[in-house]
Every structure is written in structure tokens, then in C-alpha cells.
């Protein structure tokens, strides 16, 4: 517990954490500190004394601490809750950690779609998605617009210049290579937007062709492999701003980002990669030489068969994947063989994460009610 004016908490592994007084004061959950309905603070923490201290620390029962602060405020804290909060990294936010994968991924995360899944089933879908970055739903009715209904189960649709939903099929005078029958190398969608749409859903309405296999690559796995084997190349790609640009008759969109984006803790946050749309600024020759070598290494691994998975989307299949982590593409197909028609939409990354937390909170409340009964 530390001294009388200090709170030190110990984890099961023996590691100890000294808790800063202001950090702790900001997390007071008593009615004088936080609104019970909104869970929002009733005070601006910047108004607290910068030299705030603990003047008394007691432990009325195991795992619970009673703290008196130098400003006269008193509050109780649960040690497990404080340790869980202290363990959060800039990019974790208490959701399942990504499990990196490559082309050896034995079983794709598949689920039989139901319009009214139970909370346990819905949680299992979210667990798979948050862990692996994708889930494939089977048996989704092949009605136009169903992709929007399924997307609404997990978040709010992000409407773009392509519409609330977009049709992926070979069309004349296409304004994007996705709307042709050409093969598409691994890429992330819309890196020219700020912010980039976080999640993409693609629903197969009909597929009468032998080609057009869908491909996915775990960009985090490739980036991590690059970091381990070529740390200098990784550092260059994580620190070089790249301009992405999209031009259409009615739109001109531009945004800049590194190919590999890190969070403030240095962990992988997002991949921005679309070789059809990227332009690096005119840096000095030596810097550009290093960048082009690093990009080539990264691109070669993204296209390597040992990192990619391939699968056929059949009518009624819908794949939902993390557009900030996974890169997607397809093999070429012959439109004379028949129709290949997918419908897609985007939702933001925070939707599934929010739903996951809500379902977890409901489970916890239900367990607490059963224990008290």
C-alpha cells in the first residue's frame, strides 16, 4: 500500500504501481465528482491543486481503499478497477487485442447470420472481428441494401461521394478500378479521406464467375514482420508523410498520412496503402531513395502469397473487415462468364467497439444481479 501518504498497488505478477494523486483524483466516482446518469465529471480537473497530495490512505476491506486528498475530498476506490485502468495503452481502450495472422490462418472466422442474434452470439461475432480484423457472415439475404441493415447492427453508416452504399461490379466508364474486372492488389480504401472509413462491409448478391476471388492481408502482421527484420525501413515508412489523392467529376479529395501509422505509445494504429493513389513529397534525394526502398520491401511482403488469404464470396456471403488494419483486393474475372455483383458500405471503427463494451457491461450487471439474488 506504500506509506501513509502514498498509494502503491501490486499486480498478481508482483509488479508495483505508485498512483499519482491527481491521476487518482480525476477518477473519483462519488456523487460530488461525477454525474451518475451521464458518467461525466462535475468538475474541471485542471482546477485541482497541481500539488495535490494524499493525506490519508486506509483499507477498510481487502481490495478497497479509502483516500483523503489534501483538498479535503474523500473517496473510495476499487484496486482492481484502478489497476485495469492503469493497464490501458493508448490504442487498447479495453477491447480484445489484435491477433496477427498470415496466409496460414487455418479457419476463417465465419458466422451464420441472423437478424436477431442473442447477446452471447453477437458478442462472439464482435470478439472474432476485434481480434482478427474480419468476420464472414453466411446466409445473408441477397436483397439489395441488406449491407446497410447489417452495418447498422454494428455502427453508423459513413456516407461518401460513392453513396451510403456502393455497387461493386464491372461498369463502363468506371470512376474507380474497383468497378472494373481487373485484378486489384492489396490496398486500404479511401486513404485520401480524413478520417478514413474504419470498417468496410462487402455483400455478395450474385457471383457467376470463376475468378474474382477476394483477398485479405493482415497489414499489422506484415508491418510487424518488417519492424523485426528491417527496423530502419519500418521507421522510414512510419515517419514519412504520403499524400493520397482521388479525383472525380464531382470530387477531389486529398489527405496525408504515413503508410504505417503508430499511436503515441509506438504501437501499430493503422495502415494507409494504395499504390494507385499515393504521392510522396519531393524530399532530398537520399531520403527519397531510402523511402522508395522501404516502400518496395513493404509492398513485396503485402503481395507475398505467404501473408494473403483467398476465398470466394458466394451469393449471400458478407465480409466485414477493418479497413485500417487489413488490406483487401481480388483476382481478375471475366465478365462474359456472368454477373459478379457486390454491394458495400462503410462504418466507423468505434461502432463495434462501443457495442462490445455495452454487451460486456450488461453481462457484468446481470452477473452481479444473480450473485445478489
C-alpha positions, 0 to 999 in steps of 0.5 A: 500500500506504500506509506501513509501518504502514498498509494502503491498497488501490486499486480498478481505478477508482483509488479508495483504501481505508485498512483499519482494523486491527481491521476487518482483524483480525476477518477473519483466516482462519488456523487460530488465528482461525477454525474451518475446518469451521464458518467461525466465529471462535475468538475474541471480537473485542471482546477485541482491543486497541481500539488495535490497530495494524499493525506490519508490512505486506509483499507477498510476491506481487502481490495478497497481503499479509502483516500483523503486528498489534501483538498479535503475530498474523500473517496473510495476506490476499487484496486482492481478497477484502478489497476485495469485502468492503469493497464490501458495503452493508448490504442487498447481502450479495453477491447480484445487485442489484435491477433496477427495472422498470415496466409496460414490462418487455418479457419476463417472466422465465419458466422451464420447470420441472423437478424436477431442474434442473442447477446452471447452470439453477437458478442462472439461475432464482435470478439472474432472481428476485434481480434482478427480484423474480419468476420464472414457472415453466411446466409445473408439475404441477397436483397439489395441494401441488406449491407446497410441493415447489417452495418447498422447492427454494428455502427453508423453508416459513413456516407461518401461521394460513392453513396451510403452504399456502393455497387461493386461490379464491372461498369463502363466508364468506371470512376474507380478500378474497383468497378472494373474486372481487373485484378486489384492488389492489396490496398486500404480504401479511401486513404485520401479521406480524413478520417478514413472509413474504419470498417468496410462491409462487402455483400455478395448478391450474385457471383457467376464467375470463376475468378474474382476471388477476394483477398485479405492481408493482415497489414499489422502482421506484415508491418510487424514482420518488417519492424523485426527484420528491417527496423530502419525501413519500418521507421522510414515508412512510419515517419514519412508523410504520403499524400493520397489523392482521388479525383472525380467529376464531382470530387477531389479529395486529398489527405496525408498520412504515413503508410504505417501509422503508430499511436503515441505509445509506438504501437501499430494504429493503422495502415494507409496503402494504395499504390494507385493513389499515393504521392510522396513529397519531393524530399532530398534525394537520399531520403527519397531513395531510402523511402522508395526502398522501404516502400518496395520491401513493404509492398513485396511482403503485402503481395507475398502469397505467404501473408494473403488469404483467398476465398470466394464470396458466394451469393449471400456471403458478407465480409466485414473487415477493418479497413485500417488494419487489413488490406483487401483486393481480388483476382481478375474475372471475366465478365462474359462468364456472368454477373459478379455483383457486390454491394458495400458500405462503410462504418466507423471503427468505434461502432463495434467497439462501443457495442462490445463494451455495452454487451460486456457491461450488461453481462457484468450487471446481470452477473452481479444481479444473480450473485445478489439474488 
